[in-house]
Amino acid sequence: MNNVSKKTEILFYALNIVLPIIIGTLIYVCVKRDSYIATVILKVFDLPNLNEAIIPHFFRSFLKCFAADMLWAYSLTFTIYFVSGCKTGTTLTVCLIFETVLELLQKTNVIKGTFDFFDIAFEALSIALALLIIKKFKEEKYEKVF
């Protein structure tokens, strides 16, 4: 018996795709104000500059260097899994290859950014977390009710 309605399933995937993108974008705008996306959004909205806020340096650095990319990798994982219908192993492989290629393109200056092995590691963690959440959701979805 299916415990989760199709509507609930779509909402689950939609929230796990859209919310990380929104939060990641807000992090870029509030912490990485010199980024392209921040300059575009700040022309329309006046958002706070968290670089000037009383936030511990370590946390501000984590936000600036890793958090947005981690959220986007998380969202990418849900998107690829939901849209393609791939198994979790295939989704893991596709996401890891995609994220690694993006980082390598930054190293070769094909796309703007700073290559960092830690980016790959943190993005891999967020991909793994997304797949664990998907696995847990699927287990609950198909759990039998007695």
N, CA, C and O atoms as a GROMACS GRO file, in nm:
protein
  584
    1MET      N    1   0.084  -0.119   0.000
    1MET     CA    2   0.000   0.000   0.000
    1MET      C    3   0.088   0.125   0.000
    1MET      O    4   0.190   0.130   0.069
    2ASN      N    5   0.049   0.223  -0.076
    2ASN     CA    6   0.125   0.346  -0.088
    2ASN      C    7   0.077   0.445   0.017
    2ASN      O    8  -0.039   0.486   0.015
    3ASN      N    9   0.166   0.485   0.110
    3ASN     CA   10   0.130   0.576   0.219
    3ASN      C   11   0.138   0.722   0.180
    3ASN      O   12   0.081   0.807   0.249
    4VAL      N   13   0.206   0.755   0.072
    4VAL     CA   14   0.228   0.893   0.034
    4VAL      C   15   0.157   0.920  -0.098
    4VAL      O   16   0.178   0.848  -0.196
    5SER      N   17   0.073   1.023  -0.100
    5SER     CA   18   0.002   1.057  -0.223
    5SER      C   19   0.099   1.114  -0.326
    5SER      O   20   0.207   1.161  -0.291
    6LYS      N   21   0.059   1.110  -0.450
    6LYS     CA   22   0.142   1.166  -0.558
    6LYS      C   23   0.164   1.316  -0.536
    6LYS      O   24   0.273   1.367  -0.562
    7LYS      N   25   0.061   1.384  -0.487
    7LYS     CA   26   0.071   1.528  -0.460
    7LYS      C   27   0.176   1.555  -0.352
    7LYS      O   28   0.256   1.648  -0.365
    8THR      N   29   0.176   1.475  -0.247
    8THR     CA   30   0.274   1.490  -0.139
    8THR      C   31   0.414   1.462  -0.190
    8THR      O   32   0.509   1.530  -0.152
    9GLU      N   33   0.427   1.361  -0.275
    9GLU     CA   34   0.557   1.326  -0.331
    9GLU      C   35   0.612   1.441  -0.417
    9GLU      O   36   0.730   1.476  -0.406
   10ILE      N   37   0.528   1.498  -0.502
   10ILE     CA   38   0.572   1.610  -0.586
   10ILE      C   39   0.609   1.730  -0.499
   10ILE      O   40   0.709   1.797  -0.527
   11LEU      N   41   0.531   1.757  -0.396
   11LEU     CA   42   0.562   1.867  -0.304
   11LEU      C   43   0.696   1.843  -0.234
   11LEU      O   44   0.776   1.935  -0.219
   12PHE      N   45   0.720   1.720  -0.191
   12PHE     CA   46   0.847   1.684  -0.127
   12PHE      C   47   0.965   1.715  -0.218
   12PHE      O   48   1.061   1.780  -0.176
   13TYR      N   49   0.958   1.671  -0.343
   13TYR     CA   50   1.067   1.696  -0.437
   13TYR      C   51   1.078   1.844  -0.472
   13TYR      O   52   1.188   1.899  -0.480
   14ALA      N   53   0.964   1.909  -0.492
   14ALA     CA   54   0.965   2.051  -0.529
   14ALA      C   55   1.030   2.135  -0.419
   14ALA      O   56   1.113   2.222  -0.449
   15LEU      N   57   0.995   2.112  -0.295
   15LEU     CA   58   1.054   2.188  -0.184
   15LEU      C   59   1.204   2.162  -0.172
   15LEU      O   60   1.281   2.254  -0.144
   16ASN      N   61   1.245   2.037  -0.192
   16ASN     CA   62   1.386   2.003  -0.182
   16ASN      C   63   1.467   2.048  -0.304
   16ASN      O   64   1.590   2.043  -0.302
   17ILE      N   65   1.400   2.091  -0.407
   17ILE     CA   66   1.467   2.148  -0.524
   17ILE      C   67   1.470   2.300  -0.515
   17ILE      O   68   1.574   2.362  -0.536
   18VAL      N   69   1.356   2.361  -0.484
   18VAL     CA   70   1.342   2.507  -0.489
   18VAL      C   71   1.400   2.577  -0.366
   18VAL      O   72   1.473   2.676  -0.381
   19LEU      N   73   1.371   2.530  -0.246
   19LEU     CA   74   1.417   2.599  -0.125
   19LEU      C   75   1.569   2.611  -0.117
   19LEU      O   76   1.618   2.719  -0.084
   20PRO      N   77   1.646   2.505  -0.145
   20PRO     CA   78   1.792   2.523  -0.141
   20PRO      C   79   1.843   2.625  -0.242
   20PRO      O   80   1.941   2.695  -0.215
   21ILE      N   81   1.780   2.634  -0.357
   21ILE     CA   82   1.821   2.734  -0.457
   21ILE      C   83   1.794   2.875  -0.404
   21ILE      O   84   1.879   2.963  -0.418
   22ILE      N   85   1.677   2.895  -0.344
   22ILE     CA   86   1.644   3.026  -0.288
   22ILE      C   87   1.738   3.062  -0.175
   22ILE      O   88   1.791   3.174  -0.170
   23ILE      N   89   1.760   2.970  -0.083
   23ILE     CA   90   1.849   2.996   0.032
   23ILE      C   91   1.992   3.019  -0.016
   23ILE      O   92   2.060   3.109   0.033
   24GLY      N   93   2.038   2.938  -0.111
   24GLY     CA   94   2.173   2.956  -0.166
   24GLY      C   95   2.190   3.091  -0.233
   24GLY      O   96   2.294   3.156  -0.220
   25THR      N   97   2.087   3.132  -0.304
   25THR     CA   98   2.092   3.263  -0.369
   25THR      C   99   2.097   3.375  -0.265
   25THR      O  100   2.172   3.472  -0.281
   26LEU      N  101   2.017   3.363  -0.160
   26LEU     CA  102   2.020   3.464  -0.053
   26LEU      C  103   2.157   3.470   0.015
   26LEU      O  104   2.203   3.578   0.052
   27ILE      N  105   2.221   3.355   0.031
   27ILE     CA  106   2.355   3.353   0.089
   27ILE      C  107   2.451   3.430  -0.001
   27ILE      O  108   2.530   3.511   0.046
   28TYR      N  109   2.443   3.404  -0.131
   28TYR     CA  110   2.530   3.476  -0.224
   28TYR      C  111   2.506   3.626  -0.216
   28TYR      O  112   2.601   3.704  -0.215
   29VAL      N  113   2.382   3.665  -0.211
   29VAL     CA  114   2.348   3.807  -0.211
   29VAL      C  115   2.391   3.874  -0.080
   29VAL      O  116   2.437   3.988  -0.081
   30CYS      N  117   2.375   3.804   0.031
   30CYS     CA  118   2.404   3.865   0.161
   30CYS      C  119   2.549   3.848   0.206
   30CYS      O  120   2.594   3.919   0.296
   31VAL      N  121   2.623   3.756   0.145
   31VAL     CA  122   2.760   3.732   0.189
   31VAL      C  123   2.862   3.753   0.076
   31VAL      O  124   2.970   3.808   0.100
   32LYS      N  125   2.829   3.711  -0.045
   32LYS     CA  126   2.921   3.727  -0.159
   32LYS      C  127   2.868   3.838  -0.249
   32LYS      O  128   2.829   3.814  -0.363
   33ARG      N  129   2.868   3.958  -0.198
   33ARG     CA  130   2.804   4.070  -0.265
   33ARG      C  131   2.873   4.109  -0.396
   33ARG      O  132   2.813   4.178  -0.479
   34ASP      N  133   2.995   4.065  -0.417
   34ASP     CA  134   3.064   4.097  -0.541
   34ASP      C  135   3.038   3.994  -0.651
   34ASP      O  136   3.090   4.008  -0.762
   35SER      N  137   2.959   3.890  -0.622
   35SER     CA  138   2.928   3.789  -0.724
   35SER      C  139   2.829   3.846  -0.826
   35SER      O  140   2.757   3.942  -0.797
   36TYR      N  141   2.827   3.787  -0.942
   36TYR     CA  142   2.738   3.834  -1.049
   36TYR      C  143   2.591   3.829  -1.005
   36TYR      O  144   2.517   3.926  -1.023
   37ILE      N  145   2.551   3.717  -0.947
   37ILE     CA  146   2.410   3.701  -0.907
   37ILE      C  147   2.372   3.806  -0.803
   37ILE      O  148   2.260   3.858  -0.804
   38ALA      N  149   2.465   3.837  -0.711
   38ALA     CA  150   2.437   3.937  -0.608
   38ALA      C  151   2.418   4.075  -0.669
   38ALA      O  152   2.327   4.148  -0.631
   39THR      N  153   2.505   4.112  -0.762
   39THR     CA  154   2.494   4.245  -0.822
   39THR      C  155   2.362   4.263  -0.898
   39THR      O  156   2.304   4.371  -0.897
   40VAL      N  157   2.316   4.156  -0.962
   40VAL     CA  158   2.189   4.163  -1.035
   40VAL      C  159   2.072   4.178  -0.937
   40VAL      O  160   1.985   4.263  -0.957
   41ILE      N  161   2.070   4.097  -0.834
   41ILE     CA  162   1.959   4.099  -0.738
   41ILE      C  163   1.959   4.227  -0.654
   41ILE      O  164   1.854   4.283  -0.624
   42LEU      N  165   2.079   4.274  -0.617
   42LEU     CA  166   2.087   4.395  -0.534
   42LEU      C  167   2.043   4.521  -0.608
   42LEU      O  168   2.016   4.623  -0.545
   43LYS      N  169   2.037   4.515  -0.739
   43LYS     CA  170   1.983   4.628  -0.815
   43LYS      C  171   1.833   4.643  -0.791
   43LYS      O  172   1.777   4.752  -0.805
   44VAL      N  173   1.768   4.532  -0.755
   44VAL     CA  174   1.623   4.532  -0.735
   44VAL      C  175   1.586   4.534  -0.587
   44VAL      O  176   1.493   4.605  -0.548
   45PHE      N  177   1.656   4.456  -0.505
   45PHE     CA  178   1.622   4.442  -0.364
   45PHE      C  179   1.736   4.492  -0.276
   45PHE      O  180   1.853   4.472  -0.308
   46ASP      N  181   1.701   4.557  -0.166
   46ASP     CA  182   1.800   4.602  -0.069
   46ASP      C  183   1.807   4.498   0.042
   46ASP      O  184   1.725   4.499   0.134
   47LEU      N  185   1.904   4.409   0.033
   47LEU     CA  186   1.918   4.302   0.132
   47LEU      C  187   2.038   4.329   0.221
   47LEU      O  188   2.132   4.398   0.181
   48PRO      N  189   2.035   4.275   0.343
   48PRO     CA  190   2.144   4.304   0.438
   48PRO      C  191   2.278   4.247   0.393
   48PRO      O  192   2.284   4.146   0.322
   49ASN      N  193   2.385   4.313   0.436
   49ASN     CA  194   2.521   4.268   0.409
   49ASN      C  195   2.569   4.194   0.533
   49ASN      O  196   2.602   4.256   0.634
   50LEU      N  197   2.574   4.061   0.526
   50LEU     CA  198   2.614   3.983   0.643
   50LEU      C  199   2.763   3.989   0.669
   50LEU      O  200   2.810   3.944   0.774
   51ASN      N  201   2.839   4.044   0.576
   51ASN     CA  202   2.982   4.062   0.601
   51ASN      C  203   3.004   4.165   0.710
   51ASN      O  204   3.108   4.165   0.776
   52GLU      N  205   2.906   4.252   0.728
   52GLU     CA  206   2.917   4.355   0.830
   52GLU      C  207   2.842   4.315   0.958
   52GLU      O  208   2.847   4.387   1.058
   53ALA      N  209   2.775   4.203   0.956
   53ALA     CA  210   2.698   4.157   1.072
   53ALA      C  211   2.791   4.093   1.175
   53ALA      O  212   2.905   4.057   1.146
   54ILE      N  213   2.739   4.080   1.295
   54ILE     CA  214   2.816   4.017   1.402
   54ILE      C  215   2.793   3.866   1.392
   54ILE      O  216   2.711   3.808   1.463
   55ILE      N  217   2.868   3.805   1.303
   55ILE     CA  218   2.863   3.661   1.283
   55ILE      C  219   3.006   3.611   1.299
   55ILE      O  220   3.099   3.670   1.245
   56PRO      N  221   3.024   3.503   1.374
   56PRO     CA  222   3.160   3.451   1.391
   56PRO      C  223   3.229   3.432   1.255
   56PRO      O  224   3.167   3.387   1.159
   57HIS      N  225   3.357   3.466   1.250
   57HIS     CA  226   3.433   3.461   1.125
   57HIS      C  227   3.425   3.323   1.058
   57HIS      O  228   3.407   3.314   0.937
   58PHE      N  229   3.440   3.216   1.137
   58PHE     CA  230   3.436   3.081   1.079
   58PHE      C  231   3.304   3.056   1.007
   58PHE      O  232   3.302   3.004   0.896
   59PHE      N  233   3.193   3.092   1.074
   59PHE     CA  234   3.062   3.068   1.013
   59PHE      C  235   3.043   3.154   0.888
   59PHE      O  236   2.990   3.106   0.788
   60ARG      N  237   3.084   3.279   0.894
   60ARG     CA  238   3.073   3.368   0.778
   60ARG      C  239   3.157   3.314   0.663
   60ARG      O  240   3.115   3.319   0.547
   61SER      N  241   3.277   3.262   0.693
   61SER     CA  242   3.362   3.204   0.589
   61SER      C  243   3.298   3.079   0.530
   61SER      O  244   3.303   3.057   0.408
   62PHE      N  245   3.238   2.997   0.616
   62PHE     CA  246   3.170   2.877   0.567
   62PHE      C  247   3.056   2.916   0.473
   62PHE      O  248   3.039   2.857   0.366
   63LEU      N  249   2.977   3.015   0.515
   63LEU     CA  250   2.867   3.062   0.430
   63LEU      C  251   2.921   3.111   0.296
   63LEU      O  252   2.868   3.076   0.190
   64LYS      N  253   3.025   3.192   0.302
   64LYS     CA  254   3.078   3.255   0.182
   64LYS      C  255   3.141   3.153   0.088
   64LYS      O  256   3.125   3.163  -0.034
   65CYS      N  257   3.212   3.056   0.142
   65CYS     CA  258   3.290   2.964   0.057
   65CYS      C  259   3.217   2.837   0.018
   65CYS      O  260   3.240   2.784  -0.091
   66PHE      N  261   3.129   2.786   0.103
   66PHE     CA  262   3.076   2.652   0.078
   66PHE      C  263   2.923   2.638   0.079
   66PHE      O  264   2.869   2.559   0.001
   67ALA      N  265   2.855   2.711   0.164
   67ALA     CA  266   2.713   2.683   0.190
   67ALA      C  267   2.625   2.691   0.066
   67ALA      O  268   2.545   2.600   0.042
   68ALA      N  269   2.638   2.796  -0.012
   68ALA     CA  270   2.551   2.810  -0.130
   68ALA      C  271   2.575   2.697  -0.229
   68ALA      O  272   2.480   2.639  -0.282
   69ASP      N  273   2.702   2.664  -0.254
   69ASP     CA  274   2.732   2.556  -0.347
   69ASP      C  275   2.680   2.422  -0.296
   69ASP      O  276   2.634   2.338  -0.374
   70MET      N  277   2.688   2.402  -0.165
   70MET     CA  278   2.635   2.279  -0.107
   70MET      C  279   2.483   2.270  -0.127
   70MET      O  280   2.430   2.165  -0.162
   71LEU      N  281   2.415   2.382  -0.106
   71LEU     CA  282   2.270   2.383  -0.125
   71LEU      C  283   2.233   2.357  -0.270
   71LEU      O  284   2.136   2.287  -0.299
   72TRP      N  285   2.311   2.414  -0.362
   72TRP     CA  286   2.282   2.394  -0.504
   72TRP      C  287   2.311   2.250  -0.546
   72TRP      O  288   2.240   2.196  -0.630
   73ALA      N  289   2.415   2.189  -0.490
   73ALA     CA  290   2.444   2.048  -0.519
   73ALA      C  291   2.333   1.959  -0.464
   73ALA      O  292   2.293   1.861  -0.527
   74TYR      N  293   2.282   1.994  -0.347
   74TYR     CA  294   2.169   1.922  -0.286
   74TYR      C  295   2.047   1.930  -0.378
   74TYR      O  296   1.983   1.829  -0.406
   75SER      N  297   2.018   2.050  -0.424
   75SER     CA  298   1.905   2.071  -0.514
   75SER      C  299   1.924   1.996  -0.647
   75SER      O  300   1.831   1.935  -0.698
   76LEU      N  301   2.045   2.001  -0.700
   76LEU     CA  302   2.077   1.930  -0.824
   76LEU      C  303   2.050   1.781  -0.808
   76LEU      O  304   1.995   1.717  -0.899
   77THR      N  305   2.086   1.725  -0.695
   77THR     CA  306   2.066   1.583  -0.670
   77THR      C  307   1.918   1.547  -0.674
   77THR      O  308   1.878   1.451  -0.740
   78PHE      N  309   1.837   1.625  -0.605
   78PHE     CA  310   1.692   1.602  -0.607
   78PHE      C  311   1.636   1.618  -0.748
   78PHE      O  312   1.551   1.541  -0.790
   79THR      N  313   1.685   1.719  -0.820
   79THR     CA  314   1.636   1.745  -0.955
   79THR      C  315   1.667   1.628  -1.048
   79THR      O  316   1.579   1.580  -1.120
   80ILE      N  317   1.791   1.583  -1.047
   80ILE     CA  318   1.830   1.473  -1.136
   80ILE      C  319   1.755   1.347  -1.099
   80ILE      O  320   1.707   1.276  -1.187
   81TYR      N  321   1.743   1.319  -0.970
   81TYR     CA  322   1.671   1.198  -0.928
   81TYR      C  323   1.524   1.204  -0.970
   81TYR      O  324   1.471   1.108  -1.025
   82PHE      N  325   1.460   1.318  -0.945
   82PHE     CA  326   1.317   1.331  -0.973
   82PHE      C  327   1.288   1.334  -1.124
   82PHE      O  328   1.197   1.264  -1.170
   83VAL      N  329   1.363   1.413  -1.198
   83VAL     CA  330   1.335   1.432  -1.341
   83VAL      C  331   1.373   1.308  -1.423
   83VAL      O  332   1.300   1.268  -1.513
   84SER      N  333   1.488   1.249  -1.391
   84SER     CA  334   1.536   1.137  -1.473
   84SER      C  335   1.482   1.003  -1.429
   84SER      O  336   1.474   0.909  -1.509
   85GLY      N  337   1.445   0.992  -1.303
   85GLY     CA  338   1.400   0.862  -1.253
   85GLY      C  339   1.516   0.765  -1.236
   85GLY      O  340   1.494   0.644  -1.222
   86CYS      N  341   1.639   0.817  -1.236
   86CYS     CA  342   1.757   0.733  -1.218
   86CYS      C  343   1.756   0.669  -1.079
   86CYS      O  344   1.690   0.718  -0.987
   87LYS      N  345   1.827   0.560  -1.067
   87LYS     CA  346   1.846   0.500  -0.936
   87LYS      C  347   1.944   0.588  -0.858
   87LYS      O  348   2.014   0.671  -0.915
   88THR      N  349   1.948   0.568  -0.726
   88THR     CA  350   2.032   0.654  -0.643
   88THR      C  351   2.180   0.643  -0.681
   88THR      O  352   2.251   0.743  -0.677
   89GLY      N  353   2.227   0.524  -0.716
   89GLY     CA  354   2.367   0.509  -0.756
   89GLY      C  355   2.401   0.587  -0.881
   89GLY      O  356   2.506   0.650  -0.890
   90THR      N  357   2.311   0.584  -0.978
   90THR     CA  358   2.331   0.659  -1.102
   90THR      C  359   2.326   0.809  -1.074
   90THR      O  360   2.406   0.886  -1.127
   91THR      N  361   2.231   0.849  -0.992
   91THR     CA  362   2.219   0.990  -0.955
   91THR      C  363   2.346   1.037  -0.885
   91THR      O  364   2.397   1.146  -0.914
   92LEU      N  365   2.398   0.957  -0.794
   92LEU     CA  366   2.523   0.990  -0.724
   92LEU      C  367   2.636   1.011  -0.824
   92LEU      O  368   2.708   1.110  -0.817
   93THR      N  369   2.651   0.918  -0.916
   93THR     CA  370   2.758   0.927  -1.016
   93THR      C  371   2.745   1.051  -1.102
   93THR      O  372   2.842   1.124  -1.122
   94VAL      N  373   2.624   1.075  -1.154
   94VAL     CA  374   2.601   1.191  -1.241
   94VAL      C  375   2.631   1.321  -1.166
   94VAL      O  376   2.697   1.410  -1.219
   95CYS      N  377   2.582   1.332  -1.043
   95CYS     CA  378   2.602   1.455  -0.965
   95CYS      C  379   2.749   1.477  -0.932
   95CYS      O  380   2.799   1.589  -0.943
   96LEU      N  381   2.818   1.372  -0.890
   96LEU     CA  382   2.960   1.387  -0.857
   96LEU      C  383   3.042   1.426  -0.980
   96LEU      O  384   3.130   1.511  -0.971
   97ILE      N  385   3.012   1.366  -1.094
   97ILE     CA  386   3.083   1.403  -1.217
   97ILE      C  387   3.053   1.547  -1.253
   97ILE      O  388   3.144   1.623  -1.286
   98PHE      N  389   2.926   1.586  -1.248
   98PHE     CA  390   2.887   1.723  -1.283
   98PHE      C  391   2.956   1.825  -1.193
   98PHE      O  392   3.013   1.923  -1.243
   99GLU      N  393   2.951   1.803  -1.062
   99GLU     CA  394   3.012   1.898  -0.967
   99GLU      C  395   3.164   1.904  -0.985
   99GLU      O  396   3.223   2.012  -0.978
  100THR      N  397   3.226   1.790  -1.008
  100THR     CA  398   3.372   1.788  -1.029
  100THR      C  399   3.410   1.861  -1.157
  100THR      O  400   3.507   1.937  -1.159
  101VAL      N  401   3.334   1.838  -1.263
  101VAL     CA  402   3.362   1.907  -1.390
  101VAL      C  403   3.346   2.058  -1.373
  101VAL      O  404   3.428   2.134  -1.424
  102LEU      N  405   3.244   2.102  -1.301
  102LEU     CA  406   3.227   2.246  -1.276
  102LEU      C  407   3.348   2.303  -1.203
  102LEU      O  408   3.395   2.412  -1.236
  103GLU      N  409   3.397   2.232  -1.103
  103GLU     CA  410   3.515   2.279  -1.030
  103GLU      C  411   3.638   2.284  -1.121
  103GLU      O  412   3.716   2.379  -1.116
  104LEU      N  413   3.655   2.181  -1.203
  104LEU     CA  414   3.770   2.178  -1.294
  104LEU      C  415   3.762   2.291  -1.397
  104LEU      O  416   3.864   2.348  -1.435
  105LEU      N  417   3.642   2.323  -1.441
  105LEU     CA  418   3.626   2.435  -1.534
  105LEU      C  419   3.664   2.568  -1.468
  105LEU      O  420   3.710   2.660  -1.536
  106GLN      N  421   3.646   2.577  -1.338
  106GLN     CA  422   3.691   2.696  -1.265
  106GLN      C  423   3.843   2.703  -1.262
  106GLN      O  424   3.901   2.811  -1.270
  107LYS      N  425   3.907   2.587  -1.249
  107LYS     CA  426   4.053   2.583  -1.246
  107LYS      C  427   4.112   2.627  -1.380
  107LYS      O  428   4.218   2.690  -1.384
  108THR      N  429   4.044   2.594  -1.488
  108THR     CA  430   4.094   2.630  -1.621
  108THR      C  431   4.041   2.765  -1.668
  108THR      O  432   4.065   2.805  -1.781
  109ASN      N  433   3.969   2.835  -1.579
  109ASN     CA  434   3.913   2.968  -1.607
  109ASN      C  435   3.811   2.968  -1.720
  109ASN      O  436   3.787   3.073  -1.781
  110VAL      N  437   3.751   2.854  -1.748
  110VAL     CA  438   3.643   2.849  -1.846
  110VAL      C  439   3.519   2.915  -1.787
  110VAL      O  440   3.446   2.986  -1.857
  111ILE      N  441   3.495   2.891  -1.658
  111ILE     CA  442   3.388   2.961  -1.587
  111ILE      C  443   3.450   3.032  -1.467
  111ILE      O  444   3.553   2.990  -1.414
  112LYS      N  445   3.386   3.141  -1.427
  112LYS     CA  446   3.438   3.222  -1.316
  112LYS      C  447   3.422   3.146  -1.185
  112LYS      O  448   3.319   3.085  -1.159
  113GLY      N  449   3.524   3.152  -1.105
  113GLY     CA  450   3.519   3.087  -0.976
  113GLY      C  451   3.658   3.048  -0.930
  113GLY      O  452   3.757   3.070  -1.001
  114THR      N  453   3.665   2.991  -0.811
  114THR     CA  454   3.793   2.949  -0.755
  114THR      C  455   3.789   2.799  -0.733
  114THR      O  456   3.707   2.749  -0.656
  115PHE      N  457   3.877   2.727  -0.799
  115PHE     CA  458   3.885   2.582  -0.782
  115PHE      C  459   3.929   2.550  -0.640
  115PHE      O  460   4.020   2.613  -0.587
  116ASP      N  461   3.863   2.452  -0.580
  116ASP     CA  462   3.896   2.413  -0.444
  116ASP      C  463   3.853   2.268  -0.423
  116ASP      O  464   3.739   2.232  -0.450
  117PHE      N  465   3.946   2.186  -0.375
  117PHE     CA  466   3.912   2.045  -0.345
  117PHE      C  467   3.807   2.038  -0.235
  117PHE      O  468   3.725   1.946  -0.233
  118PHE      N  469   3.810   2.134  -0.142
  118PHE     CA  470   3.710   2.134  -0.035
  118PHE      C  471   3.569   2.156  -0.092
  118PHE      O  472   3.473   2.101  -0.038
  119ASP      N  473   3.557   2.234  -0.198
  119ASP     CA  474   3.426   2.251  -0.263
  119ASP      C  475   3.373   2.115  -0.307
  119ASP      O  476   3.257   2.082  -0.284
  120ILE      N  477   3.458   2.037  -0.371
  120ILE     CA  478   3.417   1.905  -0.418
  120ILE      C  479   3.376   1.817  -0.300
  120ILE      O  480   3.275   1.747  -0.307
  121ALA      N  481   3.454   1.822  -0.193
  121ALA     CA  482   3.424   1.740  -0.075
  121ALA      C  483   3.291   1.780  -0.011
  121ALA      O  484   3.208   1.695   0.020
  122PHE      N  485   3.271   1.911   0.009
  122PHE     CA  486   3.147   1.957   0.071
  122PHE      C  487   3.026   1.932  -0.019
  122PHE      O  488   2.918   1.897   0.029
  123GLU      N  489   3.043   1.950  -0.149
  123GLU     CA  490   2.934   1.922  -0.242
  123GLU      C  491   2.902   1.773  -0.243
  123GLU      O  492   2.785   1.735  -0.252
  124ALA      N  493   3.003   1.688  -0.234
  124ALA     CA  494   2.980   1.543  -0.227
  124ALA      C  495   2.902   1.508  -0.101
  124ALA      O  496   2.816   1.420  -0.103
  125LEU      N  497   2.934   1.576   0.010
  125LEU     CA  498   2.858   1.555   0.134
  125LEU      C  499   2.711   1.592   0.117
  125LEU      O  500   2.622   1.520   0.163
  126SER      N  501   2.685   1.703   0.051
  126SER     CA  502   2.545   1.746   0.034
  126SER      C  503   2.472   1.652  -0.064
  126SER      O  504   2.352   1.629  -0.049
  127ILE      N  505   2.542   1.600  -0.163
  127ILE     CA  506   2.482   1.502  -0.255
  127ILE      C  507   2.446   1.376  -0.177
  127ILE      O  508   2.338   1.321  -0.194
  128ALA      N  509   2.538   1.330  -0.093
  128ALA     CA  510   2.512   1.211  -0.012
  128ALA      C  511   2.395   1.234   0.083
  128ALA      O  512   2.310   1.145   0.100
  129LEU      N  513   2.389   1.351   0.145
  129LEU     CA  514   2.277   1.383   0.234
  129LEU      C  515   2.145   1.381   0.158
  129LEU      O  516   2.046   1.326   0.206
  130ALA      N  517   2.143   1.441   0.041
  130ALA     CA  518   2.021   1.443  -0.039
  130ALA      C  519   1.976   1.300  -0.072
  130ALA      O  520   1.858   1.268  -0.065
  131LEU      N  521   2.071   1.215  -0.109
  131LEU     CA  522   2.036   1.077  -0.144
  131LEU      C  523   1.988   0.998  -0.022
  131LEU      O  524   1.901   0.912  -0.034
  132LEU      N  525   2.044   1.027   0.096
  132LEU     CA  526   1.994   0.963   0.218
  132LEU      C  527   1.851   1.006   0.248
  132LEU      O  528   1.768   0.924   0.289
  133ILE      N  529   1.822   1.132   0.228
  133ILE     CA  530   1.686   1.182   0.250
  133ILE      C  531   1.590   1.120   0.150
  133ILE      O  532   1.478   1.082   0.186
  134ILE      N  533   1.631   1.110   0.025
  134ILE     CA  534   1.548   1.045  -0.077
  134ILE      C  535   1.522   0.899  -0.039
  134ILE      O  536   1.409   0.851  -0.048
  135LYS      N  537   1.626   0.830   0.004
  135LYS     CA  538   1.612   0.689   0.044
  135LYS      C  539   1.513   0.675   0.160
  135LYS      O  540   1.427   0.586   0.158
  136LYS      N  541   1.526   0.762   0.259
  136LYS     CA  542   1.435   0.758   0.375
  136LYS      C  543   1.291   0.787   0.331
  136LYS      O  544   1.198   0.722   0.377
  137PHE      N  545   1.274   0.885   0.243
  137PHE     CA  546   1.141   0.918   0.193
  137PHE      C  547   1.081   0.799   0.119
  137PHE      O  548   0.964   0.767   0.138
  138LYS      N  549   1.160   0.734   0.036
  138LYS     CA  550   1.111   0.618  -0.040
  138LYS      C  551   1.072   0.504   0.053
  138LYS      O  552   0.974   0.434   0.029
  139GLU      N  553   1.151   0.484   0.160
  139GLU     CA  554   1.118   0.380   0.256
  139GLU      C  555   0.985   0.408   0.323
  139GLU      O  556   0.904   0.318   0.340
  140GLU      N  557   0.962   0.533   0.361
  140GLU     CA  558   0.835   0.571   0.424
  140GLU      C  559   0.720   0.564   0.324
  140GLU      O  560   0.607   0.529   0.360
  141LYS      N  561   0.749   0.597   0.200
  141LYS     CA  562   0.646   0.597   0.096
  141LYS      C  563   0.588   0.458   0.076
  141LYS      O  564   0.468   0.442   0.058
  142TYR      N  565   0.674   0.359   0.081
  142TYR     CA  566   0.629   0.223   0.051
  142TYR      C  567   0.615   0.136   0.174
  142TYR      O  568   0.598   0.014   0.162
  143GLU      N  569   0.621   0.196   0.293
  143GLU     CA  570   0.603   0.121   0.417
  143GLU      C  571   0.459   0.071   0.425
  143GLU      O  572   0.366   0.143   0.392
  144LYS      N  573   0.442  -0.051   0.470
  144LYS     CA  574   0.307  -0.109   0.477
  144LYS      C  575   0.238  -0.065   0.605
  144LYS      O  576   0.301  -0.052   0.710
  145VAL      N  577   0.109  -0.044   0.594
  145VAL     CA  578   0.027  -0.008   0.709
  145VAL      C  579  -0.056  -0.130   0.746
  145VAL      O  580  -0.121  -0.190   0.661
  146PHE      N  581  -0.053  -0.165   0.875
  146PHE     CA  582  -0.129  -0.282   0.919
  146PHE      C  583  -0.246  -0.240   1.003
  146PHE      O  584  -0.322  -0.324   1.050
   0.00000   0.00000   0.00000
